[in-house]
């Protein structure tokens, strides 16, 4: 299953905390294409869809659609925050 680095968890929590009135908000990762060539989209949503896999790690909530769950099963999500405040996410391979 996808894991998050400490930085990614903190960034996801900060993004979600910008919507304090929404109790079940999270970062949703959806996929288009095949598992081998999945193009991933990311959005902040108020709640997971019924078929989403819900990942909660260190207070960060991430929702994965079926394709993203398969494509990211052995991956780790990392994040970087630039000096201008912009955020970029990166996906890496989990280490054993």
GIUR-V918393 format. One record per pair of residues at least 6 apart in sequence whose C-alpha atoms are under 8 Angstrom apart, sorted by the first residue. I is the first residue (numbers start at 1). J is the second residue. Records with the same first field share a line. If there is no record, write none. Layout:
I=J ; J
This chain:
1=69 ; 72 ; 73 ; 74 ; 75
2=55 ; 69 ; 72 ; 73 ; 74 ; 75 ; 76 ; 77
3=57 ; 75 ; 76 ; 77
4=57 ; 76 ; 77 ; 78
5=76 ; 77 ; 78 ; 79
6=78
7=78 ; 79 ; 80
8=77 ; 78 ; 79 ; 80 ; 89
9=57 ; 58 ; 59 ; 60
10=60
11=79
12=26 ; 27 ; 60 ; 61 ; 62
13=59 ; 60 ; 61
15=44
16=25 ; 26 ; 27 ; 44 ; 60
19=25
22=46
23=46
24=46 ; 47 ; 48
25=44 ; 45 ; 46 ; 47 ; 48 ; 61
26=44 ; 45 ; 46 ; 47 ; 48 ; 60 ; 61 ; 62 ; 63
27=42 ; 43 ; 44 ; 45 ; 61 ; 62 ; 63
28=41 ; 42 ; 43 ; 44 ; 45 ; 48 ; 62 ; 63 ; 64 ; 65
29=40 ; 41 ; 42 ; 43 ; 62 ; 63 ; 64 ; 65 ; 68
30=40 ; 41 ; 42 ; 64 ; 65 ; 66 ; 67 ; 68
31=38 ; 39 ; 40 ; 41 ; 65 ; 67 ; 68
32=38 ; 39 ; 40 ; 67
33=39
34=67
35=67 ; 68 ; 70 ; 71
36=71
38=67 ; 68 ; 71
40=68
48=54 ; 63
49=65
51=65 ; 66
52=63 ; 64 ; 65 ; 66
53=63 ; 64 ; 65 ; 66 ; 69
54=61 ; 62 ; 63 ; 64
55=61 ; 62 ; 63 ; 64
56=62
74=93 ; 94
75=91 ; 92 ; 93 ; 94
76=91 ; 92 ; 93 ; 94
77=89 ; 90 ; 91 ; 92
78=89 ; 90 ; 91 ; 92
79=87 ; 88 ; 89 ; 90
80=87 ; 88 ; 89
81=87 ; 88
